[in-house]
Amino acid sequence: MVRISDIAAALAAKHHISQREAERFLTKMVDVMNDALRYDKQLKIKGLGTFKVSAISARESVNIHTGERIVIEGREKITFTPEAIMRDWVNKPFAQFETVVVNDGVDFDDIDRKYKNDLTTEDSEPIDDAPEDVVEEVPVAPVLETPVAVEEAPAAVEPAIEVVDASDEPAVEAQVVPLVSQVELADEEQETINQNTNEQNEEDMFDTDDELEVKVDEYGYPIIDRDENNRLKKKLKNKTRLVNALIAAIVALLLLGAGGFMYMNNIIKEKSNRIDHLVAQIKEEHHARPAMPPAGHRPADMRPGRPPHQANADNRRSAEQAAADHERKVKEHEIALKAEELKHQEAIKKAQEARRIEEARQAEQIRKEMERRKAEEAKQAAAKAAEAAKLAAAQKAAEAAKQAAAKKAAEAAAAKKAAEAAAAKKAAEAAAAKKTAATNASYNDDPRVRTGAYVITGVSETVTVREGQTLASISKAYLGPGMECYVEAINGGIKTVQAGQKIKIPALKVKQAAKKKQ
């Protein structure tokens, strides 16, 4: 069963409002709907449907327990017709079922007997011993109690049948599914039992609701700690801000590292290209330059008449000397290149170390900045909390002072009212005493009372004269012999009485005692 609190929770989650505001809105909406149904007898809600109130007149029925004829009182029922969107949305899960049309005159006796047998096997207790179990035997009670009329769906579930008494409306033909026999079982007697049972269930439900103790405010809404919600929201917001700052710092460090890596990679490529260019240039110069004889070497004597083998030996020595000189120069150049490469690698290492130091310094600055912001936020939160506590204390003090003043005013008003009541009571008593004294004085003006031994102080009681009683017998029975004059004086000087007449019996005191009291 969906409660109004569940609907309020869904409404609050969707529109970002508080639970109390959502429940107040729903309560007001239900009140407006009730007023519309009470005065207009019809209510239409866009997107939902139309509610209509129809009256059911009183009718006679038969009590299934005693067989006596009873009268079912008239009542009003609410029928609901959904809009097409709501109808299609509700019937969508049942669109796979096929509609079965039942013709008029179809016999459902076999199904009814089978259904009754199933109910008999499930419930072994008699109906007379446990009338409260009748609801279980009549499963169609909710349909009879609150019938709902649904518009016909084009290719979905068939519309629900509204059960109507013969005295209210004529019979209406409708398309139903085979289980409609269960609805036909609910006759007038079952409706009477279901109505009584539903009233009992409603009383039980109210009793159960009374047992639940929920802390509510003066308007009947549950109290929700708004400060706790605000505190949790602020805490979550601070955590989100911190996470965002950390993510931004990490992204910045990654971008900085990527930029440094690309910069160093470009430098290394430039150095490598420069070295390759120098090596290629040296090789080109070596191939283009002719071989020079070594220092102090003279060219071979190729003069005619010189021996050939001597000239060849001199040329071979010159070539070997030139090759040795070239190899030495190449080695010196390679050594220079290696030295330059070592210097380049050392520069790269220094640049990487500087970049690492710079990244560490930036990370430290970010950490210090975050700590500073966190401390500042904590300080602001503490200041706000202190301000809120101060404001709450001031409001509490003002409320206490207001309550004290109201209590003092109420006490003063109560004291004044009590004094006025006491004065009025005292005045009334004085007036009554004065009236009694005047009345008693008029009684005592009678010569027989004035000369007697007693005085009349008031009326002791009032009696009714019975058949055969006289004034003398009554005065003798209540006051003693010879006291007729006092009875005559208090009753206006009457001498005779009749049966059924009311007469007063005086309250007497001895004159000496009355004088002492005065």
Order of alpha helices (4+ residues) and beta strands (2+ residues): alpha-alpha-beta-beta-beta-beta-beta-alpha-alpha-alpha-alpha-alpha-alpha-alpha-alpha-alpha-beta-alpha-alpha-beta-alpha
